[in-house]
């Protein structure tokens, strides 16, 4: 999803400011823009990975491993967060889809030589452990939709996006975060109607019949995810843990 000239300018300004305090390895665009259903009032969800100075990690005062910023700048809502590479790699080995998507997701805003090295490393680290992340996240989103007094198209789309991204990753080892690129393969083309609703606004409420229809349709997405897990060609656990740790140590030494 292409950002407007104004959104790009605000994004660049924010990242320049944040990079005065940390060295980004990669910054990716997440949220509705990456998932194929942004609306005019969608925020810019900037997910980063940074590298702390090695010297700071060796001293008594530990550096901040996580940074956040939520701010509206010139009419653009920015939701920025960054995590240090050490915990990120540990999370990826455990199947953390949020971190995996930052490294090998399609919408990279800023990159680095370290990011180029990481992409193939993380791809080789993929395992069936991603199932727990995508199944758990989709289940939580479904619960929110079922309990919502004013259910929105956004909530349904997030359930479908999460379940189908996880399904495709487990089946093929390929990460696709954009729901519109997945619905043909998994026979969810009817979600196009939800995207049209979502594009009119983040908080547009679904009528009772549409809500009931989608509560009946979502179950199949979870069945697809379960099946993909049981038949996945991915290993049960990452088989390159030593390689990942060696890369981290070499990178730490490089910036000592």
Phi, psi and omega in degrees: 000122181282137175273159176286165177302319180294316179297320178297320181294317179294318178300314180299319180297314181297314182292324175299318179294317181291328181287351173288344181245349180203155181262108179287137169272319178203148171232125181241152175268123182244197177069202187302327179296322180279340185265356174093010180217053176288151172243167182303334182258014176290141176282171174260111185264098185261115182248120186239161170234131180235164181246116177286146175302130184302322181302321180293327180289340183268345184271185180285326181265109183283142178288162175292129181265353182216136179226142179225157176204122177236115189201147172256122184238119180050041177084359180253121179277121182251128174237096185253138171213148180220141178236146181287149190298327181301301177299329179297313181295322176299320178294319180297318177296336178269359177093021181288107183294328178301315181288320178301318181293330177293326184274314186242016174291164188281333189257077178272128180264318176225142183228186183198167175301324179295324178296319178302321178290322184293325186303312180288327179297314182289322177301320179286344181270355183298141180212175179295349179297342178296338181304314183301319180297306186289324178292317180293318181293316179295322179296317178297320179293322177296319177300320178298319180294318182294326184270349187294133175286331178232076185294135183248162175299326181305317183296318178295316182298323179293323176298310182297315181302312183296312182296318183284326174298314178297318178301311184294321180296317179291323181287320193240344187076011181248131180268121175230115182266344185276113181302324183293342177269357183247336192290333176294314183295330184249015173059047174237036180299334181295345177293348176302326178294324177292322179297320179298320177295314181299324182292346176275347178161147182299327191249020178291127187270139177281146175286168187298320182293319180294319177300314180297318180301313185285333173297330177279340183267336187292329183305323181297327179297322177289326176296319177299318181294316179298317181295318179299323179295315185289338183246008187297139174282353180290151178291161179297323178225159177302134182257012179233035182302318180296320178298318179297315180294320178299319179298316181297316180295318178297320181291319177301315181296324182298331184249024176281000000 
